[in-house]
Amino acid sequence: MDVLVSGASMAGLSAAYWFAQLGHRVLVVERAGGLRPGGAPIDVRGKALGTAQRMGILAAIQAQKVSVVEPGRVLDGTGQQVATLDLRWFANETDEDVEITRDRLNRILLDAVPEDVEFRFKVSIASLADGPHGVDVAFSDGNHGRYDLVVGADGLHSNVRRLAFGPEKDYVRHFGHYVALVDLPPDRDWERAMLNVPGLMIAVRDAGDGPQAMMVAASAPIDYDWRDLDAQRHLIARFTAAVDAWQVPALRATFADPSAQGFYFDSVSQTHMPSWTQGNVAVIGDAGHCAALLSGMGTTLAMVSAELLATTWTAHGGDMTAASPAYHAQLRPYVQQCQAFAHHGAPIMVPPTQEALDQRNAEFRAYAARAATAAA
């Protein structure tokens, strides 16, 4: 059968692998000109470890894992140290989890995709018309095709979800925060630390392939074009304007630099849908069930949902009406479990008030004291 996958990141590349391995003809379209670089280091954990093993890439992932150097010092708005950060205090890691950069994992997944999978970059889906004989698709480059299944693996702001299921506002729930990332120039000795004021966190860490800045800011939903990078840079400047201690002016300048690498900005949000299938269209990964960046489970859900969709749909002979109940019954409990993790991250990393911030710092200090005592 003919399968169209929209999106060439973790979910899309995983889907391309599984559908091709199961004997289908696969086309992947991606709006960008290639694999998108940058982003926060991600974790392959939980059920995704089994998926990676069955794909034959777990050893490669383990061989390219990174040791992310997290900021150890916690600073207040004046740049003074008030606590020490130990992520084990609240993280949901296990010894089996593998942390890796997005770029490395994307390359590993791309290398695993069978050679007969076709890729078209700088192409997106313009329209979908689902019917009893498949989905008629018009592409942004003027081409057309008919496919037995269309898979939207195109992220939080999914074009496929919008075309087949309805507007983004019906499914995406804002978590009250915005997050930004940027790679930092290696010609400066950046201090690894995390600065907090109520509703704002700015941190520098080694993200595996060099220093990276991260900002998380509390905010009500903001109406802006998520594709407008200049608008995003202005928002970051606005969020950080009240802080000039530590390295914040230099970090703000890097976020504002259009030539800076690894720039990313988006809302911290989750996708909640009553169904991830509509006729012969399905959405996976962040498009269908984004767990939010602070959950640490997005990549895991992307890989697991891709395998499960491909195997379930194939087992039911390409009949989505028959496959959908089984698919949802297996995936829904895991999605709910993974999305629950995000509710713990934001209040810890970005306390909303000074009182909450002081309490968090006191708990950090107490944990550090207990750890030191245990190690003595």
C-alpha positions in Angstrom: 0.0 0.0 0.0 1.0 3.6 -0.4 1.7 5.6 2.7 2.4 9.4 2.9 4.3 10.7 6.0 4.4 14.4 6.7 7.4 15.4 8.8 10.9 14.2 8.9 11.8 14.2 12.5 11.7 11.5 15.2 8.1 10.5 14.6 8.2 10.8 10.8 11.5 9.0 10.4 10.3 6.2 12.7 7.1 5.9 10.8 8.9 5.8 7.5 11.1 2.9 8.8 8.2 0.8 10.1 5.9 1.2 7.2 8.7 0.5 4.7 9.9 -2.5 6.7 6.3 -3.9 6.6 6.3 -3.8 2.8 4.5 -0.5 2.0 5.6 2.2 -0.4 6.5 5.3 1.6 6.9 9.0 0.7 8.1 11.5 3.3 7.5 15.2 2.8 9.1 17.8 4.9 8.5 21.6 4.8 12.1 22.4 5.7 15.1 21.9 3.4 16.5 19.0 5.3 16.5 17.5 8.8 16.0 20.3 11.2 19.0 20.9 13.4 19.2 21.9 17.1 16.8 21.5 20.0 17.2 20.3 23.5 18.9 16.9 24.2 16.2 14.2 24.4 15.8 10.9 26.1 15.1 7.5 24.6 13.5 5.7 27.5 10.7 3.4 28.6 8.9 1.5 25.7 11.0 3.4 23.2 14.0 1.3 24.2 12.2 -1.8 23.0 11.2 0.0 19.8 14.8 1.0 19.2 16.0 -2.6 19.8 13.5 -3.9 17.2 14.6 -1.3 14.7 18.2 -2.4 15.2 19.4 1.0 16.3 19.6 0.8 20.1 23.3 0.0 20.0 24.0 3.0 17.8 21.9 5.2 20.1 23.8 4.0 23.2 27.1 4.5 21.4 26.3 8.2 20.6 24.7 9.1 24.0 25.8 12.3 25.6 26.5 13.3 29.1 24.7 16.6 29.5 26.4 18.8 32.0 23.5 20.5 33.8 24.0 23.8 35.6 25.0 23.1 39.2 24.6 26.5 40.7 21.1 28.1 41.2 21.2 31.9 41.2 18.8 34.6 42.2 17.9 37.7 40.3 21.1 39.4 41.4 23.4 36.6 40.3 24.0 35.3 43.8 24.0 31.5 44.5 21.1 30.4 46.6 21.1 26.6 46.0 22.6 23.7 44.1 20.7 21.9 41.4 20.6 18.1 41.3 18.2 16.9 38.7 17.8 13.5 40.4 15.6 15.4 42.9 12.7 15.3 40.6 13.7 13.5 37.4 12.0 10.4 36.1 15.2 8.8 34.7 16.2 5.2 35.1 19.6 3.6 34.6 18.4 2.3 31.2 17.5 5.7 29.7 19.7 7.1 27.0 20.2 10.8 26.6 21.2 11.9 23.1 21.1 15.1 21.0 18.2 15.5 18.5 20.7 15.8 15.7 22.4 12.5 16.4 19.1 10.6 16.9 17.7 12.0 13.7 20.8 10.9 11.7 20.6 7.4 13.3 16.9 7.1 12.3 17.5 8.4 8.8 20.3 5.9 8.3 17.9 3.1 9.4 15.2 4.1 6.9 15.2 1.7 3.9 16.7 3.1 0.7 13.5 2.8 -1.3 11.7 5.4 0.9 11.3 8.6 -1.1 12.0 12.0 0.6 10.8 15.4 -0.8 12.1 18.4 1.1 10.7 21.9 0.9 7.3 20.3 0.2 4.2 20.3 2.4 0.6 19.1 2.0 -1.7 21.8 0.6 -5.0 19.8 0.8 -6.4 16.4 1.7 -9.6 14.8 0.3 -10.3 11.5 2.1 -12.6 8.9 0.4 -13.4 5.2 0.2 -10.4 4.6 -2.2 -7.8 6.5 -0.3 -6.7 10.1 0.4 -6.2 12.5 -2.6 -3.4 14.9 -1.7 -2.3 18.1 -3.3 1.2 19.3 -2.5 2.7 22.7 -2.2 4.9 22.1 -5.3 1.9 21.5 -7.5 2.1 17.7 -7.5 -0.8 15.3 -6.6 -1.1 11.8 -5.4 -3.4 9.2 -3.8 -2.4 7.3 -0.7 -4.0 4.5 1.3 -2.8 6.3 4.5 -1.6 9.8 5.4 0.4 10.1 8.6 0.8 13.5 10.2 4.1 13.5 12.1 4.5 17.2 11.7 4.8 18.5 15.2 2.8 20.5 17.7 1.5 22.9 15.0 0.6 20.1 12.7 -0.7 21.0 9.2 -2.1 17.5 8.7 -4.1 17.7 12.0 -5.5 21.1 10.9 -6.5 19.8 7.5 -8.1 16.5 8.7 -9.2 17.1 12.2 -9.8 20.8 12.7 -8.1 24.0 14.1 -5.2 23.8 16.5 -7.1 25.5 19.3 -9.4 22.5 19.6 -6.6 20.2 20.6 -3.5 22.1 21.9 -3.5 23.0 25.6 -1.2 25.8 26.7 0.7 25.0 29.9 1.3 28.6 30.8 5.0 28.8 29.7 7.1 29.5 26.7 10.5 27.9 26.1 13.5 29.1 24.1 16.8 27.4 23.2 19.9 28.6 21.4 23.4 27.3 20.9 26.1 29.5 22.4 29.3 30.6 20.7 32.1 28.3 21.9 34.6 31.1 21.9 33.5 32.2 25.3 33.8 30.4 28.7 30.1 30.2 29.6 29.3 29.6 33.2 26.9 26.6 33.7 24.3 27.8 36.1 20.5 28.4 36.4 19.1 31.8 37.3 15.5 32.1 38.6 13.2 35.0 39.3 9.5 34.4 39.8 8.1 33.1 36.5 11.4 33.0 34.7 14.3 30.6 34.4 17.5 31.2 32.3 20.1 28.5 32.3 23.3 27.6 30.5 24.3 23.9 30.2 26.5 21.7 28.0 23.9 20.1 25.8 26.2 17.3 24.5 27.7 19.0 21.5 28.5 22.4 23.1 27.0 25.0 25.4 23.3 25.9 25.1 21.1 28.5 26.6 17.6 27.7 27.8 14.9 30.1 28.8 11.5 29.2 30.3 9.0 32.0 31.0 5.5 31.9 32.5 3.0 33.6 30.3 -0.6 33.5 29.2 -1.1 32.4 25.6 0.3 35.0 23.1 -1.1 35.5 19.6 1.9 35.4 17.3 2.9 33.6 14.1 4.9 30.6 15.2 6.8 30.7 12.0 7.9 34.3 12.5 11.4 34.1 14.1 11.8 37.9 14.5 8.5 37.9 16.5 9.9 35.1 18.7 13.2 37.0 19.3 11.2 40.0 20.4 9.2 37.9 22.9 12.4 36.5 24.4 13.8 40.0 24.8 10.5 41.0 26.5 10.5 38.0 28.9 14.1 38.6 30.0 14.2 42.5 30.0 14.0 42.9 33.8 17.1 40.8 34.5 20.6 42.1 33.9 22.6 40.0 36.4 25.0 37.2 35.7 25.4 36.4 31.9 21.9 37.4 31.0 22.8 40.4 28.8 25.1 38.2 26.7 22.5 35.4 26.6 19.8 37.9 25.5 22.1 39.1 22.7 22.7 35.6 21.5 18.9 34.9 21.4 18.5 38.1 19.4 21.2 37.2 16.8 19.6 35.9 13.6 22.8 34.1 12.8 22.8 32.1 16.0 22.5 28.3 15.5 20.0 26.0 17.2 17.4 28.7 17.8 14.0 27.3 19.0 11.0 29.0 20.5 7.5 27.6 21.3 4.9 27.3 23.9 5.0 24.6 26.5 1.9 22.7 25.4 0.2 19.4 25.2 -1.9 17.9 22.4 -5.1 16.2 23.6 -7.3 14.4 21.0 -10.3 12.1 21.4 -9.0 10.1 18.4 -5.7 10.1 16.6 -7.3 8.7 13.4 -9.9 10.2 11.1 -10.8 8.0 8.1 -7.5 7.2 6.3 -5.5 9.9 8.2 -3.6 9.5 11.4 -1.5 11.8 13.6 1.4 10.6 15.8 4.1 12.2 17.9 3.6 15.8 19.0 0.9 16.3 16.3 -1.3 13.8 18.1 -0.2 13.6 21.8 2.5 16.1 22.6 3.6 15.5 26.2 5.2 19.0 26.5 8.9 19.6 26.5 9.2 19.5 30.3 7.9 15.9 30.4 11.0 14.3 28.9 8.7 11.8 27.1 8.1 13.3 23.7 10.7 11.3 21.7 9.6 8.1 23.4 6.0 8.7 22.4 7.0 9.6 18.9 8.9 6.3 18.4 6.4 4.1 20.1 3.3 5.6 18.3 5.0 5.2 14.9 5.7 1.5 15.5 2.3 0.8 16.9 0.4 2.6 14.1 2.4 0.8 11.4 2.1 -2.7 12.9 -1.6 -2.4 13.9 -2.7 -0.9 10.6 -0.8 -3.5 8.6 -2.1 -6.3 10.8 -5.7 -5.2 9.9 -4.9 -5.1 6.2 -4.8 -1.4 5.9 -8.4 -1.0 7.2 -8.2 1.9 9.7 -11.8 1.4 10.8 -10.7 -2.0 12.2 -7.3 -1.0 13.3 -8.2 2.2 15.2 -9.8 0.7 18.3 -6.9 -1.7 18.8 -4.4 1.1 18.2 -6.1 3.5 20.7 -6.5 0.7 23.3 -2.8 0.0 23.4 -1.5 3.6 23.1 -3.9 5.7 25.1 -2.8 4.5 28.6 0.8 5.1 27.8 0.1 8.6 26.4 -1.7 9.5 29.6 1.2 8.2 31.7 3.8 10.2 29.7 1.8 13.4 29.7 1.4 13.3 33.4 5.2 13.8 33.8 4.9 17.3 32.5 2.8 18.5 35.4 5.8 18.1 37.7 8.5 19.9 35.7 7.2 23.5 35.3 6.5 24.3 39.0 10.0 23.1 39.9 12.0 24.7 37.1 9.9 28.0 37.0 8.3 28.7 40.4 5.6 31.3 39.9 6.1 33.4 43.0 9.0 34.4 45.3 7.4 32.3 48.1 7.4 29.2 45.8 10.9 30.0 44.6 12.2 30.2 48.2 10.5 27.0 49.1 11.9 25.2 46.1 15.5 26.5 46.8 15.1 25.3 50.5 14.2 21.8 49.2 17.1 21.9 46.8 19.5 22.7 49.7 18.0 20.0 51.9 18.4 17.4 49.2 22.0 18.4 48.6 22.8 18.2 52.3 21.3 14.7 52.5 23.2 13.6 49.4 26.5 14.9 50.9 25.8 13.1 54.1 25.1 9.8 52.3 28.3 10.1 50.3 30.5 10.8 53.3 
